[in-house]
Amino acid sequence: MRWRIAPAVLVAAQLLGCGGAEGPSGPGLGPELIVTPADYTFTALGDTARFAAEMRDAAGDAVAVENFEWSSTNEDVVTVDSAGLVTAVAPGLATIAAEARGLRGYARLAVELSPTVSAGWAHSCGITIDGDTYCWGENDSGQLGDGTTTARPNPVPVAGGLGFTALSAGRQHTCGVTAVGAGYCWGFNRDGQLGDGTNTDRSVPVPVAGGSAFTVLSAGDRHTCGVTTGGVGYCWGLNVAGQLGDGSRRDSAIPVPVSTEQSFIDVSVSAGYTCAVTAGGAAYCWGDNSDGQLGDDSRDDRLTPVPVVGGLEFTTLSTGAGHTCGVATANRAFCWGLNIFGQLGVGSTTPWIVPVPVLHRAGFGAVSAGVGHTCAVTAGRNAYCWGDSREGQIGNGATSGRLIPVLVTSGIRFSAVSAGASHTCGAATDGNAYCWGDNSHGQLGDGTTTDHITPAPVVW
């Protein structure tokens, strides 16, 4: 069976060059306008990437430009706003352009359907190319959504036939968004993390209360957050550390708005804290900060969103269990927080309370933070992991941890990876899903409970 998280995409942007009425120019020939990045990879429709434009004179020196005019040749495939933020809309080809003072810079984009999966604590979920939703692994709280509490080493269909377009597997619960933006959750619910107004576990999907239309939901340890189509952040569940972001420590079994004036485009939830990205690329975090995982140069818990220091413009963030990672401008990966296993990828086990660059020369298109390890995919579709590998979760054929990124041993080209507690799953460009690491609950989906230290295909 071929997999995808529906809808899921690859968006590769390749720099074409620049030109005005007289065609391309370069240093020594005349002024030029350059659009970057040259290559970028997305893993879901609706995901965004920020492109930058720069004008240089004949000597190659930067020229100050107040505003660039951005446009897309095919808005059915990609759109671009006035600040160069590109959104993937549908499969196909398109070109974006930045224009100023009679010059234009171009980037060519391709949008292709691509598979992916979501790895939780000890279970995983995905969506087939036909749009059917499946989960596998641990199921003691009903987190597989098949109406039982029986663990499954093979994928089983999620009940209801709801047509999810995105999924997020948390510790013991799972959430998904349908094509019309309806949010559903299932599994463990003692702290109200399903958002249905109760504290009752559910073995089948139940709607999130409030009727909001969501673009994304993120299931964490014992709370959940989402972003609506209007950019409003909502959270629900456990709130002992302020991870709901509403200025209190009161749990909530229904969505409560995050206390901020910021408009978000993405959110990531983990154990006791939350991070989100604005349309302008600014990163904000809130909740537990005992390991510096909020990135605000402190270890103080925050009940409302605080900016991640450093002024970086992020395209995506991922929260782990005490550490956070993100991809910023020019595809550079940064991490901060707990680093006992080297999960920050900085070549040591020194913790950081501010973002530090991951030691890897190739840029990353996306990054996923697990419990004690982190994984990412390059624009060239190579998967790398680092940190804890006692169960083989970094996928390099060994069970020894690594302090810097190492190539996942497979020869497989990945479009996306998802790091769980002690296992990892990835979506390959061959249309298949692969998982590796701990398999004690069948979370690798290969029909066994045998660990794998290299990627193994998910099977039926």
N, C-alpha and C positions, 0 to 999 in steps of 0.2 A: 504494500500500500504506500502510495506517495503522499507526503505530508505537506501541509502548509498551515500557518496561522492565518485564517482568512479575515481580511485580506492582508497579504504580506508582500513586500516588494524589495527589490534591489534598485537603488538609484545610484548610478555611477556617473559622475560629472567629469567630463574631460575637457580641459582647457583647449580652445581652438586658437585663440590669439586675439588680435584686436584690429581695428581698422576704422576709418572714416570714409569720406568721399573718395579718397585716393588709395584706399586699401590698407593692408597691414603695414605697420611701421615698427621700429625698434630702436634701441640705443644707437645713436650715431646717425639714424635715418630720419628721425622726427619724433614727436611725442607719441606715446602709446597709452592705452587703457587696458589694464590687466584685471581679469576676474579670477578669483581663487575661492575654494580649493580646486585642484585639477581632477581629483577623484574622491568620491564619497559613496558610502553604502548605507542605505536605510533598510530596516527590517519590517516595516508596516506601512500601509497606506495611511496618510495623515501625519506621518512623521515628518520632521522638518530638518533642514540644514541651512545654516547661515552662510551666504556667500559674501565675499568682500571685493570691492573694486578699488583700484588705485591707478592714478594717472602719473606717468613719468615723462620728463622732458627728454630731449634728444641726447642729453648726457647721462640719462638713466636716473636722474634725481627726482624724488617725489615732488609732485605739484599739489598744492592744497586745493581741494574741491569741496565746496560746501554740500552739494547734493548730487546724487546720481539718479537717473531715471531708469528703473528696472522694468523689464518686460519679458514675457514668455511667448514663444511662437505657437505653443499648443497648450492652452490652459485646461484642456480636457485631460492632459497628462500631468503637468506641473503648473503650479501658480507661484508667483513671486510678489512679495509686497514691496513697499517703498523703501524698506531697509535691507533688502537683499535676502529675506527669509523665504526659502523655497519649500513648498509643500508638495509631497507626492500625492497625486489624485487617482491615477489609473495607469495600467501598463501602456507602454508606447515609447516614442522618441520625441524629444523636444529640445529647443535651444533657449537659454535665457541670455539676456543682453543687459549690460549696463551702459548708459550713454551720458556724456557730459562734454560740452564745448565742441560738439561736432565729431567726437570720437566715440567709438563703441568697442567694448570688450565682450567676448562671448564665452559661454560654456555649454557644451553639448551634454544632454542628459538622456539616459535610458532607464525606463521603469519596467522591471520584469517581476512577475510573480515568483516568490521564493518561499520555501518552507521554514518553519521555526517551531519551537516548543518552549514550555515554561516549566522549569524545575523548581519544586518546592522543597520542604524539609526532607520528606521521605516519599514523596509522590511527584508525579509529573503529569502534565496535560498537553494536548495539542489538538489541532483541527486538520482533518484530511483535506485533500484537494477538492473533494466534493462538498466540503463545508460541514462535515459531521464532526462533532466534538467527542474526544476520547480522553480518558485519564487512566492511570495505572499506578500501582505501588501501595503504600500504606493507606488504610481505609477505616481505621477504628472509630472515626468520628463522622464518617460519611463523606469525606472530602473528595472521593472519586465521583460522587453525584449519580451513582447507578442504582440508588434505592436500597443499598445494602451497606453493611459495615465489614465486608469481607475483603481482605487484601487481594490484589490482582497483579500477577507478574506479567500479564498481557493487557494491552489496551482494551477497555470496555467503554461502550457508549454512555455519554452523560444523558440522563433521562430528560425528556421534554421536547427534544427536537427544536430547540429555540433559535438555532442559526447564529451562533456566536461569531463575532469577527475578531475578538481578542480575548485572551485568557491570562489570568495571573494565579499561579499556585503559591500559596503561603505555607505556614507551618502545618496547620491541620485544617485549613479551609481554602476554598478556591472561589474566585470571582470571574465573571465574564461580562462582556458588553455585546449586545446584539447590533445588527445592522442599523436599527433605528435609535441606538443610543440607550436602550433600556439596560439597567444594571441588575445582575443576579449574583447571588452568592450561595454557597452550600458548604456543609461540614461543621466543624466545632464552633459553638456560639455562646460559650459561657459568659463571655465579656461583651456580647452584642456585636461581634465583628462581622456578622452577616448583614446587619443593618435593616433587619425586618421588624424591628420593634420588640423582639423577644430575646430570651436567652436560651432558646431551645435549639439543640443540634438539628441539622437538616441533612438528609441523605439524598435529596434532590434539590435542584435550584429553586430558590425563592426570590421574588423581586425585592430589590432594595427600596425601602420606604421613601416616599417623597416625590416620586415620579420624575426626577431630574433626568435629562438626556446627557449621558456621559460620553466623552471621547476616550477616556482611559480609566481603568480601575487598577489598583495595586493592592494585593493581599499580602500582609506581613505576618508577624508572629501572632499577635492577638488584637490587631486593629487593621482597618482598611481605609484607604483614601481614594478619591477620584477627582477628576476635573470635568466640569460640564462643558457643553458646547459654547458657553459664554465665557469660559476661562475661570470660573469660580471653583475654588477648591473646597471639597467637603471631606470630612473624616468621621469615623464611628468605631466604637469598640472600647478597648482598654485605654485609659488616659492617665495612668498613675504618674507618668513623667512629662505630661503635657504634649504627648504625641499627636493629639487631635488638633492642636494649634488654635483652640478657641479661647485661650487665655485662662483656662481652668485646669483642674485635675479630676474633673468629674467624668466618669464613664458615660457613654451614650450608645443606646441600642438603635438609634436612628441617625442619619447624617446630620452633622452640624457644620456650619460654614467656618472655614479657616479665617481667623481674625487678621485680615490684611487687605490692603487696597491693590495688591499685585494681581495681575491677570496671568494665570498659569497655562502652559501648554502640555506639561508632563509632570508626573508625580511618581515617586518611588517610596515604598513603605518597607520597613524591616522591624527588627526587635526594639521597640520602644522609641523610635524616632521616625521622622519623615523628611524628605527633601523634595523640592520641586524646582522647575525651570520656568522662567517667564518667556514671553514672546521675544523679548529683547536679549535673551541668553543669560540673564542674571539668575544665580542660584540662591535659593533660600532653604534653610533647614530649621527644624524645631523638634523639641522633645528631649529625650535622654542624651546627655553630652558627657558622660563620665569618661569616655575615651577620646574626646575631641572629635567625635564623628560628625558634628555639625559644621566644623570648619570655620568657626568664627573666632579663632585664636583664644579660646577659653575651654574650660571643662564644666561650665555652668549649664544646667538644664534651662531650656527656653520654652515658655508656654505659648509663644506666638512666633511666627517666622522671623529669623534673623538672616542677614545676607552672609553668604560664604565670602571670606576675605580674599583679596587678591585681584578683584576687578576682572576676572576671567569671564569670557562669554561661552557658555556651555550649550551644546546641542542636545545633550542627554546626561542624566545622572542615574546611578544605581546604588542603592543602599544595601549593605551587608549586615552582619551581626557585630556592629561596633566599628565598621569602617565604611567609607563612602568613596566611590570613584565616578569620574565623569570624563566626557570627551569635550574638549574646548576647541576654539578656533584653530584652524590648520591641522585638525585631526590629532591633536596632542592629548594624551590621557594623563589625568591627575588623580591622585588618591590622598586620603587623609584619615586619621583615626587610629584604631587598634592595629598593631602590626606584629603580634607575637609570632605569627607563622610566616612573616614576609609578604602578607597579602597586599601591601601597598606597592610592591614591585620596585622598591628603591634601592635594593641591594643590601639591605640590613633589616634588623628587627626593631629599629628605633621607631617609636610612635610619633606621629605628627598631628598637630591640632590646626594646621593650615594646609592647603593643597600643595602637594609636591609632585613634580613630574615623574611619571613611570619611566624607568630606564629601558627604553626601546626606541630604536631609530625609526622604524616604520610607523606611520600614523595609524590610528585605530578609527574605525567608523562607528563602533559601538562597544560598550563595556558592560559586564555583569558582575556584581559583587556578591559572593556567597557568604557562608559563615566564616571560614578561615582561608578561603582562596578566592581568586578573581580570574575572570577570563575575558577575552576580547577578540574581535575579528578585525583584520586589516582591510584596507581597500582592495587588496589583492585576494581577499577571501581566504586567507590563512588564519587559523585559530591559534591563539596563544593563551596559556594559563600560568599562574604563579601562586605561591603560598603553600598551604597545607596540602599534602598528597598522601596521607597515611592510608587512604582507601583507593588511591589511584585517580583522584578526582581532577588532577591537572592533565591527565591523559597522555603523558609522555613515555608510558611504558615502565614507569618506576613508582615506588611508594615513598620516595624521599622528596621532601619539599624543596621549593626553589624560591630564591629571593628576588629574581628578575624573571621576566616572561620567557617561557620556553614553548617551542612549537608543539602543538598537539600531534602525536605520532599517528598518522593515518593515511596521508596522501589524499585526504578528502578536502575539497574546497567548501568552506562553510559561509553561509550568508549571515548567520546569527548564532550566538551561544547563550545559554542560560545557566548560571551557577546556582546550585542549591546548597543544602547543608554540607553533604560530603559526596555529592554526585553532580555531574554536569550533563546537560543535553545540548545538542546542536542541530541546526537545520542545514543540510547540505545542498549545494547547487544541483546535485543529481536528483533532487526531489525527495530524498529520504531523510528520516530523523535518526540520529545516533545519540546514545548516552554512554557514560562511563563513570567509574568510581564505585561507591558503595551500592550494593544491590540487595541488602538484607531484607528489604520489604518488597522487592520486585520493581523498584522505582526506575530501573533501566529499561523495562518493557521488552525484554528479550525472551520472556517465558521462563526464566530461571530466577534463582536468588543468589547467583554466583557473581562476585565482584569482577569488574573488568578494568584493567589499567590502560586500555586504549579503547577508542570508540567501537561500540557494538551496535548493530542496527536494531531499531525497534521493530518487533515482529508481531504477527497476530497468532 
